[in-house]
Amino acid sequence: MIVKDIRPRGFCKGVHFAIEKVKEVLKSNNYPKPIYVLGYIVHNRHVVDELTEMGAITLDDHSMSRMELIEGISEGTIVISAHGTPIDVINKIKEKRLTLVDATCQDVYVTHDLIKSYLNKNYHVVYIGKKNHPETNASLSLGNKVFLIENVEDVNHSHIEEPIFVTNQTTFSIKDIFNIHLALKEKYQDIIITEEICNATRIRQNAIIKSNEDADLCYIVGDTRSNNSKNLAKISRQMTNTRTILIQSVDDINPLDLKDVQLVTVSSGASTPEYLTKEVISYLKTFSNEN
């Protein structure tokens, strides 16, 4: 069995920045304790567990909004995750006189600046993203003329006043966004479309498409909460017709899945620690030597 290591992989710059920012805050005496992280700093359980061991307290509960999560916090420091957070939450943190540390990815802020710019020009904004994702929620909070579109069906049922400006979640699928753009162009006339998929996401998705030719199986190493990891798996299945399995670590590999596999490819999400992917590749190479 041949094991093909798809690159690039490992942390993107935004993920690296966010994780290092939390570590910096934890190690410094300049930030009031306790140190809270609002939501997963990045969508990977292993990263969150590591930071928890260092002393970070992650505020995360699917049944609660971020505003509700900070309601009972009266002291300390709150770090905003790489995905950003709604404006009213940031204002509330400041109102409560808590120390605020912003670890939002700069690519996310580029999108925010575009949205605000076109809102100021009296455009309605279409934001293509995943519902209830923290990056999406942060972008939707920028104004009541920002509308969420998740898929082509949403476009078909939409009734948005023109002129329209279109942007998107930075970790969206390159395949899905293309189809949504086509649908928007067919339905609306006075429309400006930009595509703000971040470079790290685009490169990883394109690498999957190029590398999966003749592959019997593809493993994507990433957290089930990671949108960029799930989109890598989706791209692999839909655009390369490759049997694809999303795993969080080597522990999730079922040897039965490797039966009769001649070529297996391995990639990982932009929030997946490198050591997890290396462990998967090492195991697969050992497996191939035994069979």
N, C-alpha and C positions, 0 to 999 in steps of 0.2 A: 504493500500500500504506500502510495506517495502522499506526503503531507506538504501542502503548499501554503506558505505563510503570506497572507495578503497584507501589503503595506500601502499607505501609512496606517498606523494604529497607535494606541496609547493616548494620553491626555492631549486634548487640543489646548490652545493658549488660554481660552476662557476658563476651562476647567482647572488648569494648572494655577492660574491667577487666583481663583476662588479658594482652592484648597490651601494654597500658601498663605493667603490672607487670614484664614481662620487660624492656622498654626502660628502666624506672627502675633495675632491678638492673644492667643492662649499663652504664649511665652513672655509677653510683655507685661510690665507692671503699670503701664500707662492707661490700661483699659479697666474700668470697674468690673468686678466679678459679681455674679456669675456671668459666663459668656454663653449667650443663646445664639443658635442659628435658626433663622426663620424658614422652615421647610428644609428638605434635604439640600445641603450645600451644592451637591450635584447628585444626579439620580444614580447612585450606586451604594448599595448597602454596605459593602466592604469599606468604602471610604468613610461613610458615616460612622461605622463601628470604630474605625481607627481614631477618628476625631473625638468620639465619645470617651475612649480610653484616655485621651489626653486632657479631658475635662470639659469638652463642649457639651452643651445641652441642646439637642435638636427638638424644635417645636414642630411637631408634625402629627396631624390627625385628620383623616379624610372627612370626618363628620363636622369639622370646624373650619371656618374661614380663617384667613391669616389675621384679620382684625380680631376675631375671637381668641385666637391663639396668644395674642399679646395682651389681652385684656387684664389678666391677673399679674402681669409683670410690672413690678414697681421699682426695681433697681437692676443695675448691671448694664451689660452691653448686648446689643442685638445686631447680628450680622445678617445682611440681606443675601440670599442665595444667588448663584450665578444666573438664574433665570429672571431676576428682577422681582418686583412686588408692586401691587397697586399703589397709586399716589396717596390715597387716603390713609393707607397703612403707614406709609413713611411719615406723613403729617402727624399721625397719632403717636408714633414713636417719639417724635420731636416734642410734641405736646406733653408727653409723660416725662420729659427731660431724661430720657434714657440715652446712653451713648450709642450712636448709630455708625455702623461700619458697612459700607456698600461694596459687595463683591460681585455685583452684576457684570456680566460679560459686556465688553465694549461693543461687540457686534449687535447685541440687543439694543444698546443705547443709540446706535446708528439708525436702527429701525424706528425707535421712539422719536428721534429728531425729524425723520421724514414724515411721520404721522402728524406731529405737531405743526410742521411747516405747511402741510396741505390743509390741515384743519383751519389754519390761519388764512388760507386762501379761499375759504368757504367751500371746500370739497367735502363730500362724504367719503369715508375711508372704508374700504373692504380689507379686512385682515384675515388672511388664510392661515388657519392654525387648528390645533387640537383643543376641543372644548375642555375647560377646567384645568388645562395645563398652566402652571404658574407663569410661564412666559406670555402665554395668551392673555391671562387675567391682567397682567401688568400692562399690556398694550391696550386692551379694551378700556382700561381705566382712564385713558388719556382724553376721552371725550365721549359725549353721548351720540356723536355722529360716526362712531367707529363700529362697524358691523362684522360679526364673525361668520366666515364661510369655512366649512370643513371639507366639503366635497361638491361634486357636480350637481347632485340633487339639491343641495342648498342654493346653488346658483339658480336653478330652474324655478325654485319657489320664492326667490328673492324679489323685492320691490324696493329698490334703493334709488333715491333721487340723484340725478346727475348734476354737476360733474362728479366723477368718481376717481379716487386714487386707490390703487391696489398694492398691498405689501403683504408680508408673510412672516410666520414663525421661522426662526433661523435654522431649525433642525427638520424642516418639512421634507417630504419625499420629492425628488426631482421629477419622478414620473407623475405623481398625483398633481403636482402644482401645474405642470404643463397642460393637463386635461382641464383643470379648473380655469386656467387662463383662456383657453380656447372657448369655453362655455361663456365666460364673462364678455369676451369680445363679440360673440354672436348675439348676446342679449342687450348689451349697452353700447352706445355710440360715443358719448363724451367721456372717455375713460383713459387714464394713464396707468400703465402697469409696470411695476418694478419687481424684480425677483431678488429677495434678500436672503436666500439660503447661504449660510456662512461657508467660507472656503473649506474649512475642515470637514463639514458635512458633505459638501459636493465631491471633494476628492475621494473620500471614503466610499461614497455610493458609486462613483464612476469606477473605482478600483475593483469593486465587487463585480460590476458588469463585465469588465475586461478580463478578470481572473477566473471566472467560473466556467469558462468554456471546457467541456469534457469532464467537469467535476461530477462525482457521484453523490457527494454530500458536502454541505457547507455548515460549519459551526460559526455562530456569531456569539462572542463572549460579551455579555452585557446584562445589566439589571432589567428586570421586567418592567420597571417604572421608567426606564430610559427611552424617550421618544426617538432619539437618534439611533439607538441600538435596534429598536423594533422596526424602524424604517429600513435599516440595513438588511434585516431579515426579510422584510417585505419586498425590497428591491431584488434580493437574491432569488426569492421564489417566483415573483411575477415577471421579472425582466430577463432572467437567465434560466428559468424553469428547472432550478436545482433544488433537490430536497434539502431543506434548511432547518436547523434547530438552534433556537436561542437558548444559551446556557449561561448561568451566572459564574460557574467555576468548573474545574475538572471533575468535581464530585457529581455533577449532573450528567456526565457522559454514561450512556448505557452501551456496553460493549456489543449488544445485539444489533444496535444501529449501524455498526461497522461491518457487518457481515456482507461479504462480496463487494465491499468498497475498494476500488482501485485508486481513486484520487479523491482526497478530502482537502478542502480549503478551510482556512481559519482567518477570521477577521474579528474586530472588536469595536464597540462603541467608543465615542470620544471621551466618555467619563469612566471607562474601565481601566483600573490599574494594570500596568504592563505585566506585573508578575503573574496575574491571573491568566493572561493569554499565553505567557511563556509556559506555565504549568500544563495548560491544555495541549500545546504543541509538543512539549516533551513527552507527555503521556501517549499521544498519538504516534509519535516516532518509535517509542518503546513497543507499543502495541503492534506496529507494522513489522518490527523485527522479530516478534514472537510468532507471527502467523504467516 
